[in-house]
Amino acid sequence: MLFTYVMAGWEGTAHDSRILSDTIRNPSNRFPMPPNGKYYLVDAGYTNRRGFLAPYRNVRYWLGDYRRGSGPRNKEELFNYFHSSLRNVIERTFGVWKARFPILKKMAPYPFGIQVRIVAATMAIHNYIRMSNLTDALFERYQNTAVEDENATEQQYPIVQPDNEQAEMNATREEIANLLYSRR
């Protein structure tokens, strides 16, 4: 439940996939791309690309969907179930961060540069608390709580990328889904 990278400072409205794409393209941002064979989990608002693994689209995804109904019925749902379970750690991390620093929910009218520094500073403090192995009520409260991303969307804003990158990650996702389903 740690932050590994922060890109704060986009003014106005921009979709996460655009911010990610621009961040990756600019070497001065020093974005930590995962090594070959590793990847970041991303939500359905992103497309699969090298280093970024999205769930199957138009297939049940949220943990609550599985609690209210039957369990996963096919390999795509099983993959999405595990993907959602892993991504839930990300959502819980943001939950702890926002709960600890209420200023983030209603940012004071500081100059924009100060607001950007507040975001980065609170993430650094969050990581320090987590890495210090202190007993912390917020981390304990969010440890095993399912949290759904209130900003999640199925709306598509694809990142422009070579088709071979998308095909490579689609094949990786398919391989993982087949392996999970075969061990069921």
KOLBA-259614 format. One line per field, with one value per residue: residue in three letters; x, y, z of N, C-alpha, C, CB in turn. Coordinates in steps of 0.05 Angstrom, whole numbers, plus 5000, padded with zeros to 4 digits. Each point is the difference from the previous one (the first is absolute). Glycine has a CB too. Layout:
<atoms>
zaza = ALA_...
n.xx = X_...
n.yy = Y_...
n.zz = Z_...
ca.xx = X_...
ca.yy = Y_...
ca.zz = Z_...
c.xx = X_...
c.yy = Y_...
c.zz = Z_...
cb.xx = X_...
cb.yy = Y_...
cb.zz = Z_...
</atoms>
This chain:
<atoms>
zaza = MET_LEU_PHE_THR_TYR_VAL_MET_ALA_GLY_TRP_GLU_GLY_THR_ALA_HIS_ASP_SER_ARG_ILE_LEU_SER_ASP_THR_ILE_ARG_ASN_PRO_SER_ASN_ARG_PHE_PRO_MET_PRO_PRO_ASN_GLY_LYS_TYR_TYR_LEU_VAL_ASP_ALA_GLY_TYR_THR_ASN_ARG_ARG_GLY_PHE_LEU_ALA_PRO_TYR_ARG_ASN_VAL_ARG_TYR_TRP_LEU_GLY_ASP_TYR_ARG_ARG_GLY_SER_GLY_PRO_ARG_ASN_LYS_GLU_GLU_LEU_PHE_ASN_TYR_PHE_HIS_SER_SER_LEU_ARG_ASN_VAL_ILE_GLU_ARG_THR_PHE_GLY_VAL_TRP_LYS_ALA_ARG_PHE_PRO_ILE_LEU_LYS_LYS_MET_ALA_PRO_TYR_PRO_PHE_GLY_ILE_GLN_VAL_ARG_ILE_VAL_ALA_ALA_THR_MET_ALA_ILE_HIS_ASN_TYR_ILE_ARG_MET_SER_ASN_LEU_THR_ASP_ALA_LEU_PHE_GLU_ARG_TYR_GLN_ASN_THR_ALA_VAL_GLU_ASP_GLU_ASN_ALA_THR_GLU_GLN_GLN_TYR_PRO_ILE_VAL_GLN_PRO_ASP_ASN_GLU_GLN_ALA_GLU_MET_ASN_ALA_THR_ARG_GLU_GLU_ILE_ALA_ASN_LEU_LEU_TYR_SER_ARG_ARG
n.xx = 5016_5055_4973_5038_4987_4978_4988_4988_4986_4939_4988_4944_4975_5056_4959_5037_5013_5025_5037_5024_5017_5033_5031_5023_5022_5039_5060_4977_4960_5056_4941_5031_4990_4980_5061_4976_4945_4968_4941_4994_4951_4984_4942_4981_5037_5043_4991_5022_5050_5044_4978_4933_4975_4945_4969_4993_4983_4948_5019_4958_5045_4973_5028_4940_4999_5011_4958_4951_5014_5017_5055_5016_4949_5064_5058_4968_4985_5059_5025_4960_5012_5060_4990_4968_5045_5042_4964_4989_5062_4980_4952_5036_5039_4952_4979_5051_4999_4944_5008_5052_4973_4932_5044_4975_4940_5018_5063_4995_4984_5066_5011_4974_5051_4966_4971_5055_5017_4945_5012_5057_4985_4958_5041_5043_4959_4983_5059_5009_4952_5021_5058_4983_4978_4956_4962_4976_4940_5014_5024_4951_4957_5028_5014_4951_4971_4984_5027_4956_5048_4952_5031_4976_4987_4985_5026_5037_5042_5025_5051_4999_5024_5025_4941_5052_4975_4946_5027_5031_4948_4963_5044_4998_4938_5004_5042_4962_4950_5029_5020_4944_4975_5044_4987_4932
n.yy = 4976_5026_5047_4960_5065_5055_5010_5051_5035_4985_5068_4968_4953_4963_4948_4983_4998_5060_4987_4948_5030_5044_4959_4969_5051_5019_4959_5046_4950_4968_4966_4957_4983_4953_4983_4985_4982_5057_5017_5049_4958_5044_5000_4977_5057_4958_4980_4950_5044_4956_4993_4983_4938_5035_4959_4969_5062_4977_4968_5013_5047_4996_4954_5015_4958_4954_5020_4996_4939_4951_5008_5027_4978_4998_4996_5056_4989_4981_5054_5034_4970_5017_5060_5011_4977_5042_5051_4990_5021_5053_5009_4996_5047_5040_4984_5020_5054_5019_4986_5038_5052_5019_5030_4954_5025_5060_5010_5045_5033_4968_5037_4951_4997_4984_4953_4972_4999_4972_4950_4993_5003_4954_4959_5010_4986_4945_4979_5014_4964_4951_4999_5003_4936_5053_4952_5032_4997_5002_4943_4975_5024_4974_4937_4985_5059_4965_5062_4993_5039_5042_4994_4937_5025_4944_5062_4967_5050_4949_5022_5016_4936_4984_4973_4982_5027_4970_4944_5000_5006_4957_4957_5017_4990_4941_4981_5016_4970_4945_5001_5010_4951_4956_5012_4991
n.zz = 5000_4957_4967_4961_4987_5029_4935_5051_4947_4972_5008_4997_5008_4992_4991_5052_4938_5001_5050_4972_4949_5028_5037_4952_4969_5049_4995_5041_5025_5014_4972_5043_4929_5043_4989_4945_5031_5023_4983_5038_5014_4951_5026_4950_4995_4968_4942_5032_5002_5007_5065_5002_5022_4976_5037_4948_4981_5027_5063_5050_5013_5054_5036_4988_4951_5045_5046_4959_4978_5011_5025_4951_4962_4981_5016_5005_5060_5015_4980_5034_5055_4998_4981_5052_5038_4979_5001_5064_5007_4970_5039_5053_4979_4996_5059_5028_4969_5018_5063_5005_4974_5024_4960_4958_5007_4986_4962_5050_4948_5007_4951_4967_5036_5051_4969_4986_5060_5020_4962_5022_5061_4998_4970_5046_5046_4973_5003_5061_5018_4967_5024_5065_4992_5023_5021_4943_5034_4938_4998_5033_4961_4948_5023_4966_4971_4944_4990_4949_4979_5030_4940_4982_4943_4976_4982_4957_5021_4951_5030_4933_5012_4945_4989_5034_5054_4990_4988_5055_5034_4967_5017_5061_5002_4977_5044_5048_4977_4996_5060_5026_4970_5018_5064_4995
ca.xx = 4984_5018_5001_5026_5005_4979_5001_4980_5005_4984_4978_4976_4990_5013_4995_5023_5016_5016_5021_5020_5014_5018_5021_5019_5014_5019_5021_5007_4982_5013_4980_5013_4987_5006_5018_4986_4986_4986_4982_4982_4971_4986_4972_4989_5003_5025_5003_5024_5024_5022_5004_4975_4980_4973_4982_4983_4978_4973_4998_4997_5026_5002_4997_4972_4984_5003_4987_4971_4991_5017_5029_5008_4988_5018_5027_5002_4990_5019_5023_4992_4997_5027_5010_4985_5010_5026_4997_4987_5021_5005_4977_5003_5022_4990_4981_5016_5013_4979_4989_5020_5005_4975_5005_4999_4972_4991_5026_4998_5006_5028_5009_5001_5026_4998_4982_5016_5019_4985_4995_5025_5008_4982_5007_5025_4994_4985_5019_5017_4984_4997_5026_5010_4988_4985_4973_4985_4972_4989_5009_4986_4972_4998_5017_4985_4974_4997_4993_4997_5009_4976_5005_5003_4981_5005_5005_5026_5017_5023_5027_5009_5023_5002_4983_5014_5000_4973_4997_5018_4987_4976_5009_5007_4976_4988_5015_4994_4972_4999_5013_4982_4975_5007_5006_4975
ca.yy = 5024_5022_5013_4996_5022_5020_5020_5021_5025_5005_5018_4994_4973_4982_4972_4986_4987_5020_5008_4978_5000_5023_4996_4979_5010_5021_4988_5016_4992_4976_4981_4974_4979_4974_4984_4980_4979_5012_5020_5013_4995_5025_4995_4997_5025_4998_4977_4984_5008_4987_5009_5009_4978_5008_4977_4997_5020_4990_4976_5008_5007_5009_4979_5001_4985_4972_4994_5001_4979_4975_5004_5002_4979_4992_5008_5029_5010_4992_5019_5026_4998_5002_5027_5019_4995_5013_5029_5010_5010_5027_5017_5003_5018_5027_5004_5008_5026_5021_5002_5012_5028_5011_5023_4991_4999_5028_5015_5028_5015_5006_5001_4973_4987_4990_4977_4977_4992_4987_4972_4984_4998_4982_4973_4993_4995_4975_4979_4999_4987_4971_4986_5000_4977_5009_4992_5023_4993_5002_4977_4977_5001_4995_4976_4979_5011_5004_5028_5002_5026_5016_5013_4980_5003_4982_5017_4994_5021_4983_5011_4992_4984_4980_4977_4976_5002_4992_4971_4987_4999_4984_4973_4996_4998_4975_4978_5000_4991_4971_4987_5002_4984_4972_4992_5004
ca.zz = 5000_4997_4974_4987_4981_4999_4979_5008_4987_4976_5005_4985_4999_4981_5007_5010_4979_4986_5018_5000_4974_5000_5020_4990_4977_5007_5017_5023_5022_5013_5008_5004_4984_5011_4983_4983_5015_5022_4990_5018_4995_4994_4997_4973_4985_4985_4982_5005_4986_5013_5027_5012_4996_5005_5001_4976_4999_4996_5016_5029_5010_5028_5020_5008_4980_5005_5025_4997_4981_5000_4996_4972_4984_4978_5005_5000_5026_5021_4998_5010_5029_5012_4993_5018_5028_5002_4998_5024_5018_4991_5009_5029_5005_4996_5021_5024_4994_5001_5027_5017_4993_4991_4983_4973_4991_4995_5001_5006_4976_4997_4972_4988_5006_5028_5000_4989_5021_5022_4992_5002_5028_5015_4992_5013_5028_5000_4997_5024_5021_4993_5001_5028_5014_5023_5002_4990_4999_4972_4984_5010_4991_4971_4993_4986_4993_4971_4992_4971_4991_4993_4975_4979_4977_4977_4977_4989_4990_4995_4996_4974_5003_4979_5003_5011_5029_5010_4995_5019_5026_4997_5002_5028_5015_4992_5012_5028_5003_4995_5022_5023_4996_5000_5028_5016
c.xx = 5017_4997_5028_5008_4977_5006_4978_5007_4986_4977_4977_4993_5016_4995_5027_5017_5016_5024_5022_5016_5020_5023_5021_5017_5022_5022_5007_4982_5011_4979_5012_4984_5008_5018_4983_4988_4985_4981_4985_4972_4987_4970_4991_5001_5026_4999_5025_5023_5023_5004_4974_4978_4973_4982_4986_4978_4973_4996_4998_5028_5000_4994_4971_4982_5000_4987_4970_4989_5016_5029_5006_4991_5018_5028_5003_4990_5019_5024_4992_4996_5027_5012_4988_5010_5027_4998_4987_5021_5006_4979_5001_5022_4991_4980_5014_5011_4979_4988_5020_5003_4974_5004_4998_4972_4990_5025_4995_5009_5030_5007_5004_5026_5001_4982_5014_5019_4986_4994_5024_5009_4983_5005_5026_4995_4985_5020_5018_4985_4998_5026_5011_4989_4987_4972_4983_4971_4989_5009_4986_4971_4997_5014_4984_4972_4999_4991_4999_5007_4976_5003_5002_4979_5007_5005_5028_5014_5026_5026_5009_5026_5002_4983_5014_5002_4973_4997_5017_4986_4974_5007_5008_4975_4986_5014_4995_4972_4998_5013_4982_4976_5007_5006_4976_4989
c.yy = 5025_5013_4997_5023_5019_5020_5020_5025_5006_5019_4993_4971_4985_4972_4987_4988_5020_5009_4978_5001_5022_4996_4980_5011_5020_4988_5016_4994_4976_4980_4972_4978_4972_4984_4980_4978_5010_5021_5013_4992_5027_4994_5000_5026_5001_4977_4985_5012_4988_5013_5008_4980_5009_4976_4997_5020_4985_4972_5008_5004_5004_4977_4999_4985_4970_4992_4999_4978_4975_5008_5001_4975_4991_5012_5031_5012_4992_5018_5027_5000_5003_5027_5020_4997_5014_5030_5012_5010_5029_5019_5004_5019_5029_5007_5009_5028_5022_5003_5014_5030_5012_5024_4992_5000_5027_5017_5029_5016_5010_5003_4971_4986_4989_4976_4975_4990_4987_4971_4983_4996_4980_4971_4991_4993_4973_4977_4997_4985_4970_4985_4999_4977_5008_4988_5025_4993_5002_4977_4974_4999_4994_4975_4980_5009_5003_5028_5001_5029_5016_5014_4981_5003_4979_5017_4996_5025_4986_5016_4990_4986_4981_4976_4977_5002_4991_4971_4984_4998_4985_4970_4993_4996_4974_4976_4998_4989_4970_4984_5000_4981_4970_4989_5002_4974
c.zz = 5000_4972_4989_4981_5002_4977_5007_4985_4974_5008_4982_5000_4979_5009_5009_4978_4985_5018_5000_4974_4998_5019_4990_4977_5007_5019_5025_5024_5015_5011_5001_4984_5012_4981_4983_5017_5024_4989_5023_4993_4996_4997_4971_4984_4984_4981_5009_4984_5015_5028_5015_4993_5009_5002_4973_5002_4995_5013_5029_5011_5030_5019_5009_4981_5006_5027_4997_4982_5003_4998_4971_4984_4977_5005_5000_5026_5023_5000_5012_5030_5014_4995_5019_5029_5003_4998_5024_5020_4992_5010_5030_5007_4997_5022_5026_4997_5003_5029_5019_4995_4988_4981_4970_4988_4993_5003_5004_4975_5000_4971_4990_5007_5029_5002_4990_5021_5024_4992_5003_5029_5016_4992_5013_5030_5003_4998_5024_5023_4995_5003_5028_5016_5027_5000_4992_4995_4972_4983_5009_4990_4970_4991_4983_4991_4969_4995_4970_4992_4991_4973_4977_4979_4979_4975_4990_4989_4994_4996_4973_5004_4977_5005_5012_5031_5011_4996_5020_5027_4999_5002_5029_5017_4995_5012_5030_5005_4996_5024_5025_4997_5001_5028_5018_5011
cb.xx = 4964_5033_4964_4993_5027_4991_5019_4993_5043_5011_5032_5011_4954_5036_4961_4975_4965_4958_4967_4969_4960_4963_4967_4967_4959_4964_5018_5017_4962_5039_4964_5017_5001_4956_5037_5031_5034_5039_4995_5032_5000_5041_4993_4970_4974_5025_4978_4973_4980_5022_5044_5014_5036_5007_4992_5011_5031_4997_5027_4957_5010_4986_5047_5008_5011_5042_5038_5003_4985_4962_5010_5040_4956_4961_5016_4993_4953_4985_5016_4978_4960_5006_5006_4960_4976_5020_4996_4962_5020_5023_4972_4983_5032_5006_4970_5012_5033_4990_4974_5024_5049_4979_5030_5040_4992_4952_5020_5008_4952_5011_5023_4971_5022_5007_4961_4996_5030_4980_4966_5013_5016_4966_4976_5025_4998_4960_4999_5023_4974_4964_5008_5004_5034_5027_5008_5042_4995_5001_5045_5030_4991_4998_5026_5026_4995_4988_5023_4965_5043_4993_5022_5021_4995_4971_4966_4983_4977_4970_5011_4978_4998_5046_4974_5026_5033_4981_4992_5041_5022_4979_5015_5042_4995_4985_5036_5031_4984_5002_5045_5014_4980_5019_5046_4990
cb.yy = 4975_4979_5033_4951_4970_4995_4969_4980_4997_4955_5037_5038_5014_5034_4998_4991_4965_5016_5026_4972_4980_5030_5009_4965_4994_5036_4980_5036_5018_5029_5028_5014_5029_5000_5004_5010_4969_4991_4974_5040_4957_5020_5020_4965_5022_5020_5024_4958_5043_4990_5015_5049_4966_5044_5008_4950_5036_5027_4973_4974_5021_5045_5007_5043_5036_4999_5022_5049_5035_4973_4976_5027_5018_4999_4958_5000_4996_4952_4976_5008_4969_4951_4987_4998_4956_4959_4994_4968_4953_4982_4983_4953_4965_4996_4966_4952_4978_4991_4957_4956_4990_4984_5020_4972_4960_4992_4966_4992_5014_4976_5045_5016_5031_5047_5031_5018_5037_5045_5017_5018_5047_5036_5008_5030_5050_5022_5008_5043_5042_5013_5015_5049_4971_5043_4964_5017_5017_5050_5022_5000_5034_5049_5007_4967_5024_4952_5019_4964_4980_5007_5037_4969_5049_4965_5033_4955_5037_4967_5002_5039_5004_5016_5015_4997_5038_5045_5010_5016_5044_5035_5001_5027_5050_5021_5007_5039_5045_5009_5013_5048_5037_5006_5015_5038
cb.zz = 5024_5032_5014_5005_4969_5050_4964_5046_5021_4979_5013_4971_5015_4990_4967_5041_4996_4976_5029_5029_4979_4987_5036_5013_4974_4994_4959_4970_4974_5012_4979_5046_4958_5023_5035_4962_4984_5033_4957_5006_5028_4977_5046_5018_5035_5038_4961_5010_4982_4955_4985_4998_5005_4976_5050_4997_4983_4958_4966_5005_4957_4986_5015_5023_4965_4973_5024_5006_4968_4980_5043_5014_5012_4967_4979_4950_4983_4996_4958_4956_4993_4995_4952_4970_5002_4980_4951_4993_5005_4959_4962_5006_4983_4951_4979_5008_4969_4951_4991_5001_4992_5042_5036_5010_5028_5016_4969_5050_4997_5043_5007_4963_4967_5017_4993_4954_4986_5013_4967_4955_4997_5004_4956_4967_5009_4978_4951_4986_5008_4967_4953_4997_4978_5002_5036_4979_5046_5004_4993_5040_5036_4995_5042_5026_5044_4993_5041_4998_4985_5049_5024_5033_5009_5021_5017_4988_5027_4980_5050_4977_5050_4991_4961_4958_4998_4989_4952_4976_5011_4971_4952_4994_4998_4957_4966_5007_4984_4950_4981_5006_4972_4955_4993_4972
</atoms>
